[in-house]
Amino acid sequence: MMRWTQYINEHEVRKAIAILKNSSELFECRILDGSRKGKTLSGYFTSADELLKQFDTVDVRGKNIYITLNEIDESCYSRLQHDRFLQADTTTTDKDVTAYKWLFIDLDPVRASGISSSNAELKAAEDMARKIVSYLTGLGFENPVKALSGNGCHLLYRISLEKNKENCLLVQECLQTLSMIFDNDQVKVDKTNFNPSRICKLHGTLAQKGTSTEDRPHRFSRIFTDSTDVKVNKKMFLEKLVVQLPRQEQSQSRQYQQYYHDNSQFNVEDFMREHGMTYKEQQGDRARIFRLDECPFDSNHKNGDAKIFLYPNGAIAFKCHHNSCANKHWQDVRLLYEPDAYDQSDIDNHIEEGYAKHNRLKQEGKIQYSPMVETEPDIANVKAFRTAIEILADQEPEHEMIRCGVDTIDERAGGLEKQCITVVTGLSGCGKTTFLGNIMLRAINDGHSVVCYSGEMSNRKYLDWMIRQAAGKTNIEIGTQYRNGYGVRKEVQDKIAFWMGGHFHLYDNKIGRRFKTVAGFLKKELQSMKADLCVIDNMMSLGVGSMNGSQKYDEQTEFVWWLKEMAQLSNTHIIFVAHPRKASGFLRLTDISGTADIGNTVDSAFILHRVNQNFRNGYKEFFKYDYDPKDESKATNLIEVAKDRDGDSGLQDTFINLYFEENTKRLLNAPDEYVRYGWDTEASAINELSERDMPF
């Protein structure tokens, strides 16, 4: 039995070593005198068994116990203090570390030095921990190891980085970024925990700072995460985080300007005063910080959650740590109050106002839906041709757009235009259904109504596919619904279904799958629901073109023209899948099964390509597309814009890179993209984390 059970919890120490260290991984354990008057003891170990055995050889009363976090050179095991504690003449230095294994976020309450935290101070650290987890999850980070240090909170994000100057700076700037966003008067992010040999409290040991009192008790540190399978965060997510950190020098990059703007001739305090923005000011390490009483973009974000930073050279930055404001920067704040502040060429094409206007008009009943015209017009009394002057006198109709979630299409073309139709084609396995799922979820997230027909999958299987896409990787579990596969917890499924609500209607295949049956219900649903988007996956499952000879082509031509008419009369964008005639090779628009009328009639056409070995072997002979098959950062899937509705966007013959994420079945715009849909609100995400495995 251990001598020091009142200071060391054997079970929790074993758990910490199992989670933080691989089997037989070398680590140093260091014992520091709490009063800083005693001598430091150090030992090198490769197992929890040997470490716990050696605790019986030393006196740990009034002392705090730490371990190294990152991977250290195995030669350190040859030091005198291997498998035992000795006075520390030599301890682990940065030179002894071979790789970064953890991004160590230590949230420490502000208090006098040398004392334990109060319960209220610890609660403030717990609140910040929830906010940081929610924020980093929104950026795409995997779940961290969550722990109590005894006086504050630890968040340990698994990473795998070579130890070099570049990565050391990256880890340092990650902590600086989190400090910039989240620091307040009660709790700070420890920005010093970036050096490779940094030590961390050994969880399972008592934190012994000062005298243990009722108000400021000594507490055990412990890890609250149970699984030893902690997923590694790719370097790109750390880089995505530090982009938020404003730089002192002005960049000419358009991408960078959205985060940072040079306002050397601009008085930010006058600006805030003029527009009624109240704040509390504090002096940061690199800038003056104005902690806003209320975020300008969401009045629910209060008490310093949103901040404005003023740098010595006049540079200004804005940051709100809520994920719903993650894309808001200083220029957005300025434009919110002063729409003409910048030259229009410098402003991104925001189309959200158009969506809001459209939804408002629908609610007011000003967008009318007329039934399809079934009879021939009265030729004697209808003027069918018009002069140029008469046409110019007409008011140009507003182009109503639906974002599809593919950045290149949304930014350059505005998305998918209502009253138009799009065809999607591609070989088997190229991602057509995945692509359509992305589009529908983006539309639902923007408040649009979606009608869908899927002839090849059952209703439940199709919905499960979409739920998996909507859930996001932090809500995907292995082996929960499918043997050796991925699944989504029941409570998350329910939240997603509730969020989709009346915005998503899926045709019941049990009623019938022939076109003549489906068409009547589809027409009725589009008009009664006032749908913004209609997805047909796919044309062939409706039996269109199942006949032989010329009748097959007549059916397909009639079908496409019916879609065109329905899109216009129902004020809907219709996107449908058409399979190609051939099963291999590089497709062209003319390869769609049946008739060239499909390619001629549609407004837009997308050909999806899967970047497999066949593509790598032959693409150079077929496409003028720059692709290096040896570059693993390149796309897994491509969208080829084979037809653009009006050609003004310049998308014709464009190849768009996408990246398939297997566990969520999402097609990403970039390998580090993480979309958080509306069901996963910040409040629900924080509650979910709290209820599941975070006691804070």
GITAMO-V527564 format. One record per residue. N is the residue number from 1. RES is the residue in one small letter. SS is DSSP state (H for helix, E for strand, L for the rest). D_FIRST is the distance of its C-alpha to the first C-alpha in whole Angstrom. Layout:
# GITAMO-V527564
<<N:RES:SS:D_FIRST> <N:RES:SS:D_FIRST>>
This chain:
# GITAMO-V527564
<<1:m:L:0> <2:m:L:4> <3:r:L:7> <4:w:L:9> <5:t:L:9> <6:q:L:12> <7:y:L:13> <8:i:E:12> <9:n:L:12> <10:e:H:10> <11:h:H:13> <12:e:H:15> <13:v:H:15> <14:r:H:15> <15:k:H:18> <16:a:H:20> <17:i:H:20> <18:a:H:21> <19:i:H:24> <20:l:H:25> <21:k:L:24> <22:n:L:26> <23:s:L:24> <24:s:L:24> <25:e:L:25> <26:l:L:25> <27:f:E:24> <28:e:E:23> <29:c:E:21> <30:r:E:22> <31:i:E:21> <32:l:E:23> <33:d:E:24> <34:g:L:25> <35:s:L:28> <36:r:L:29> <37:k:L:29> <38:g:L:26> <39:k:L:26> <40:t:L:25> <41:l:E:22> <42:s:E:22> <43:g:E:21> <44:y:E:22> <45:f:E:20> <46:t:L:21> <47:s:L:18> <48:a:H:15> <49:d:H:13> <50:e:H:14> <51:l:H:14> <52:l:H:10> <53:k:H:10> <54:q:H:12> <55:f:H:11> <56:d:L:9> <57:t:L:13> <58:v:L:15> <59:d:L:15> <60:v:L:16> <61:r:L:17> <62:g:L:21> <63:k:E:20> <64:n:E:21> <65:i:E:19> <66:y:E:22> <67:i:E:23> <68:t:E:26> <69:l:L:28> <70:n:L:30> <71:e:E:31> <72:i:E:31> <73:d:L:32> <74:e:H:30> <75:s:H:32> <76:c:H:30> <77:y:H:27> <78:s:H:29> <79:r:L:28> <80:l:L:27> <81:q:L:23> <82:h:E:23> <83:d:L:19> <84:r:L:18> <85:f:L:19> <86:l:E:22> <87:q:E:25> <88:a:L:27> <89:d:L:30> <90:t:L:30> <91:t:L:29> <92:t:L:30> <93:t:L:34> <94:d:H:36> <95:k:H:38> <96:d:H:34> <97:v:E:34> <98:t:E:36> <99:a:E:36> <100:y:E:35> <101:k:E:33> <102:w:E:32> <103:l:E:35> <104:f:E:33> <105:i:E:34> <106:d:E:32> <107:l:E:34> <108:d:E:33> <109:p:E:35> <110:v:L:38> <111:r:L:37> <112:a:L:37> <113:s:L:35> <114:g:L:31> <115:i:L:30> <116:s:L:29> <117:s:L:31> <118:s:L:32> <119:n:H:32> <120:a:H:35> <121:e:H:35> <122:l:H:32> <123:k:H:34> <124:a:H:37> <125:a:H:35> <126:e:H:34> <127:d:H:37> <128:m:H:38> <129:a:H:36> <130:r:H:37> <131:k:H:41> <132:i:H:40> <133:v:H:38> <134:s:H:41> <135:y:H:43> <136:l:H:42> <137:t:H:42> <138:g:H:45> <139:l:H:46> <140:g:L:44> <141:f:L:41> <142:e:L:38> <143:n:L:35> <144:p:L:33> <145:v:E:29> <146:k:E:29> <147:a:E:26> <148:l:E:25> <149:s:L:25> <150:g:L:24> <151:n:L:28> <152:g:L:30> <153:c:E:30> <154:h:E:29> <155:l:E:32> <156:l:E:31> <157:y:E:34> <158:r:E:33> <159:i:E:36> <160:s:E:37> <161:l:E:40> <162:e:E:41> <163:k:L:40> <164:n:L:43> <165:k:H:45> <166:e:H:47> <167:n:H:43> <168:c:H:42> <169:l:H:45> <170:l:H:44> <171:v:H:41> <172:q:H:42> <173:e:H:45> <174:c:H:42> <175:l:H:41> <176:q:H:44> <177:t:H:45> <178:l:H:43> <179:s:H:43> <180:m:H:47> <181:i:H:46> <182:f:H:44> <183:d:L:43> <184:n:L:44> <185:d:L:44> <186:q:L:40> <187:v:E:38> <188:k:E:39> <189:v:E:38> <190:d:L:37> <191:k:L:39> <192:t:L:38> <193:n:L:35> <194:f:L:37> <195:n:L:37> <196:p:L:35> <197:s:L:32> <198:r:L:31> <199:i:E:28> <200:c:E:26> <201:k:E:23> <202:l:L:20> <203:h:L:20> <204:g:L:16> <205:t:E:16> <206:l:E:18> <207:a:E:21> <208:q:L:22> <209:k:L:26> <210:g:L:28> <211:t:L:27> <212:s:L:25> <213:t:L:28> <214:e:L:29> <215:d:L:31> <216:r:L:29> <217:p:L:26> <218:h:L:23> <219:r:E:22> <220:f:E:19> <221:s:L:21> <222:r:E:21> <223:i:E:23> <224:f:L:25> <225:t:L:26> <226:d:L:25> <227:s:L:27> <228:t:L:26> <229:d:L:30> <230:v:L:31> <231:k:L:35> <232:v:L:36> <233:n:L:39> <234:k:L:42> <235:k:H:44> <236:m:H:47> <237:f:H:45> <238:l:H:44> <239:e:H:47> <240:k:H:48> <241:l:H:46> <242:v:H:48> <243:v:L:51> <244:q:L:51> <245:l:L:50> <246:p:L:54> <247:r:L:55> <248:q:L:58> <249:e:L:60> <250:q:L:63> <251:s:L:62> <252:q:L:66> <253:s:L:63> <254:r:H:64> <255:q:H:61> <256:y:H:59> <257:q:H:62> <258:q:L:60> <259:y:L:57> <260:y:L:59> <261:h:E:63> <262:d:E:64> <263:n:L:66> <264:s:L:67> <265:q:L:70> <266:f:L:68> <267:n:L:67> <268:v:H:64> <269:e:H:64> <270:d:H:68> <271:f:H:67> <272:m:H:64> <273:r:H:66> <274:e:H:69> <275:h:L:67> <276:g:L:65> <277:m:L:62> <278:t:L:60> <279:y:E:57> <280:k:E:54> <281:e:E:54> <282:q:E:52> <283:q:E:52> <284:g:L:50> <285:d:L:49> <286:r:L:52> <287:a:E:54> <288:r:E:55> <289:i:E:53> <290:f:E:55> <291:r:E:53> <292:l:E:55> <293:d:L:55> <294:e:E:56> <295:c:L:56> <296:p:L:59> <297:f:L:59> <298:d:L:56> <299:s:L:57> <300:n:L:53> <301:h:L:52> <302:k:E:52> <303:n:L:50> <304:g:L:50> <305:d:L:49> <306:a:E:52> <307:k:E:53> <308:i:E:56> <309:f:E:55> <310:l:E:58> <311:y:E:58> <312:p:L:60> <313:n:L:62> <314:g:L:63> <315:a:E:61> <316:i:E:60> <317:a:E:57> <318:f:E:56> <319:k:E:52> <320:c:E:51> <321:h:L:48> <322:h:L:48> <323:n:H:49> <324:s:H:52> <325:c:H:53> <326:a:L:52> <327:n:L:55> <328:k:L:57> <329:h:L:58> <330:w:H:60> <331:q:H:63> <332:d:H:62> <333:v:H:62> <334:r:H:65> <335:l:H:67> <336:l:H:66> <337:y:H:68> <338:e:L:71> <339:p:L:71> <340:d:L:74> <341:a:L:72> <342:y:L:72> <343:d:L:74> <344:q:H:74> <345:s:H:73> <346:d:H:70> <347:i:L:69> <348:d:L:67> <349:n:L:69> <350:h:L:67> <351:i:L:68> <352:e:H:66> <353:e:H:69> <354:g:H:71> <355:y:H:68> <356:a:H:68> <357:k:H:72> <358:h:H:72> <359:n:H:70> <360:r:H:71> <361:l:H:75> <362:k:H:73> <363:q:H:72> <364:e:L:76> <365:g:L:77> <366:k:L:79> <367:i:L:78> <368:q:L:80> <369:y:L:80> <370:s:L:83> <371:p:L:84> <372:m:L:85> <373:v:L:88> <374:e:L:90> <375:t:L:93> <376:e:L:96> <377:p:L:97> <378:d:L:100> <379:i:L:102> <380:a:L:105> <381:n:L:103> <382:v:L:100> <383:k:L:101> <384:a:L:98> <385:f:L:99> <386:r:L:98> <387:t:L:100> <388:a:H:97> <389:i:H:98> <390:e:H:97> <391:i:H:94> <392:l:H:93> <393:a:H:94> <394:d:L:91> <395:q:L:88> <396:e:L:85> <397:p:L:83> <398:e:L:79> <399:h:L:77> <400:e:L:74> <401:m:E:71> <402:i:E:67> <403:r:L:65> <404:c:L:63> <405:g:L:60> <406:v:L:61> <407:d:H:62> <408:t:H:65> <409:i:H:67> <410:d:H:66> <411:e:H:66> <412:r:H:70> <413:a:H:71> <414:g:L:70> <415:g:L:68> <416:l:E:70> <417:e:E:73> <418:k:L:74> <419:q:L:77> <420:c:L:76> <421:i:E:75> <422:t:E:72> <423:v:E:72> <424:v:E:69> <425:t:E:69> <426:g:E:67> <427:l:L:66> <428:s:L:63> <429:g:L:60> <430:c:L:61> <431:g:L:59> <432:k:H:62> <433:t:H:60> <434:t:H:57> <435:f:H:60> <436:l:H:61> <437:g:H:58> <438:n:H:58> <439:i:H:61> <440:m:H:61> <441:l:H:57> <442:r:H:59> <443:a:H:62> <444:i:H:60> <445:n:H:58> <446:d:L:61> <447:g:L:62> <448:h:L:65> <449:s:L:65> <450:v:E:65> <451:v:E:66> <452:c:E:65> <453:y:E:67> <454:s:E:64> <455:g:L:66> <456:e:L:64> <457:m:L:61> <458:s:L:60> <459:n:H:59> <460:r:H:56> <461:k:H:55> <462:y:H:57> <463:l:H:55> <464:d:H:52> <465:w:H:53> <466:m:H:54> <467:i:H:51> <468:r:H:49> <469:q:H:51> <470:a:H:51> <471:a:H:47> <472:g:L:46> <473:k:H:43> <474:t:H:40> <475:n:H:41> <476:i:E:41> <477:e:E:39> <478:i:E:39> <479:g:L:39> <480:t:L:40> <481:q:L:43> <482:y:L:45> <483:r:L:43> <484:n:L:42> <485:g:L:43> <486:y:E:43> <487:g:E:43> <488:v:E:43> <489:r:L:41> <490:k:H:44> <491:e:H:43> <492:v:H:44> <493:q:H:47> <494:d:H:48> <495:k:H:48> <496:i:H:50> <497:a:H:53> <498:f:H:53> <499:w:H:54> <500:m:H:57> <501:g:H:58> <502:g:H:62> <503:h:H:62> <504:f:E:62> <505:h:E:64> <506:l:E:63> <507:y:L:66> <508:d:L:65> <509:n:H:66> <510:k:H:67> <511:i:H:70> <512:g:L:72> <513:r:L:71> <514:r:L:75> <515:f:H:76> <516:k:H:79> <517:t:H:77> <518:v:H:74> <519:a:H:77> <520:g:H:78> <521:f:H:74> <522:l:H:73> <523:k:H:76> <524:k:H:76> <525:e:H:72> <526:l:H:73> <527:q:H:76> <528:s:H:74> <529:m:H:71> <530:k:L:72> <531:a:L:70> <532:d:L:70> <533:l:E:68> <534:c:E:69> <535:v:E:67> <536:i:E:68> <537:d:E:66> <538:n:L:68> <539:m:L:72> <540:m:H:72> <541:s:H:70> <542:l:H:73> <543:g:L:75> <544:v:L:77> <545:g:L:79> <546:s:L:79> <547:m:L:82> <548:n:L:84> <549:g:L:87> <550:s:H:88> <551:q:H:87> <552:k:H:83> <553:y:H:84> <554:d:H:86> <555:e:H:83> <556:q:H:81> <557:t:H:83> <558:e:H:84> <559:f:H:80> <560:v:H:80> <561:w:H:82> <562:w:H:81> <563:l:H:78> <564:k:H:80> <565:e:H:82> <566:m:H:79> <567:a:H:77> <568:q:H:80> <569:l:H:81> <570:s:L:77> <571:n:L:76> <572:t:L:73> <573:h:E:72> <574:i:E:72> <575:i:E:70> <576:f:E:70> <577:v:E:69> <578:a:L:71> <579:h:L:71> <580:p:E:72> <581:r:L:75> <582:k:L:73> <583:a:L:70> <584:s:L:69> <585:g:L:70> <586:f:L:71> <587:l:L:72> <588:r:L:75> <589:l:H:76> <590:t:H:79> <591:d:H:76> <592:i:E:75> <593:s:L:76> <594:g:L:80> <595:t:L:82> <596:a:L:82> <597:d:H:83> <598:i:H:79> <599:g:H:79> <600:n:H:82> <601:t:H:82> <602:v:L:78> <603:d:L:77> <604:s:E:74> <605:a:E:73> <606:f:E:69> <607:i:E:69> <608:l:E:65> <609:h:E:64> <610:r:E:61> <611:v:L:60> <612:n:L:59> <613:q:H:60> <614:n:H:64> <615:f:H:64> <616:r:H:63> <617:n:H:65> <618:g:H:68> <619:y:H:68> <620:k:H:70> <621:e:H:73> <622:f:H:73> <623:f:L:72> <624:k:L:72> <625:y:L:69> <626:d:L:67> <627:y:L:63> <628:d:L:61> <629:p:L:59> <630:k:L:57> <631:d:L:56> <632:e:L:53> <633:s:L:53> <634:k:L:56> <635:a:L:57> <636:t:L:56> <637:n:E:59> <638:l:E:62> <639:i:E:65> <640:e:E:68> <641:v:E:71> <642:a:E:74> <643:k:E:76> <644:d:L:76> <645:r:L:77> <646:d:L:80> <647:g:L:79> <648:d:L:78> <649:s:L:75> <650:g:L:75> <651:l:L:72> <652:q:L:75> <653:d:L:73> <654:t:L:70> <655:f:E:67> <656:i:E:64> <657:n:E:60> <658:l:E:58> <659:y:E:54> <660:f:E:53> <661:e:E:49> <662:e:L:48> <663:n:L:45> <664:t:L:48> <665:k:L:51> <666:r:E:52> <667:l:E:55> <668:l:E:54> <669:n:L:56> <670:a:L:54> <671:p:L:51> <672:d:L:49> <673:e:L:51> <674:y:L:49> <675:v:L:51> <676:r:L:49> <677:y:L:52> <678:g:L:53> <679:w:L:50> <680:d:L:47> <681:t:L:48> <682:e:H:46> <683:a:H:45> <684:s:H:44> <685:a:H:42> <686:i:H:40> <687:n:H:40> <688:e:H:39> <689:l:H:36> <690:s:H:35> <691:e:H:35> <692:r:H:33> <693:d:H:30> <694:m:L:31> <695:p:L:30> <696:f:L:32>>
